[in-house]
Amino acid sequence: YLVMQTIEKVMNASFFFPNDGNTLSTLLCASIILTIIVLGVSLPINVYVLWLFITGLRNEVRSEFFSFNLSLCQILVCFSALLGLLNFILYKNYVNSTLYIFNFFFFILHCISRPFFQGCICVERFVAVNHPIIFLKYKPLRYRTALSLVAWIIFLGFSVLCSFLPIRNTLSYIVLPEYILLFSIKILCSIAVLKALRKPRPGEKLNKKDAESNRMKKKAFR
């Protein structure tokens, strides 16, 4: 996101300060540094996380499936940062270039998918702590896979429409309600989880299902 904003400022500077080479050079260097940080830190970490999920045990993949999708979202912003920088360096016609369209596509896809899967993680923790029976009922991986597949199809279609239709100026009015809604859900789930974790059940012998529920409680608390 910071890289995208920096590049946008570079483009604005090219119109308002056409003769100020120092301003353009400073902003371009800043965008290059941010891109290097994103690609050098975020990309390797998230690729390693994906590798751990793919090569890990089935139980871990099942319990952290939404985190797996969240890592995919983080990789998308790395591609967006790289394409945005390359587009600015290679093309003068920034808005209408092919690289810009792909850059905008990955950027929007990241913006709408990342909050969703963060919300899914919070809701999953909330259900595991406050409604363990429902959590165990929908614990199989197929439910998470189906939800994620439907979500990705919707996000991909929306990102394609945003990339090719002239709605970029009104995009904030579309994305902002999603951010507010999911942020509210995350806050409410977090408060409910913390309240539930303050009421343990001491002296109770744990069976297998209770142990699974308590494991999710500890994970939710972290």
KADAKA-V900536 format. One record per helix or strand. SS is the DSSP state (2 for helix, 1 for strand). FROM is the first residue (numbers start at 0). LEN is the number of residues. Records with the same first field share a line. If there is no record, write none. Layout:
# KADAKA-V900536
SS = FROM-LEN ; FROM-LEN
This chain:
# KADAKA-V900536
2 = 1-15 ; 20-35 ; 57-6 ; 64-26 ; 97-33 ; 131-6 ; 140-24 ; 167-30 ; 207-14
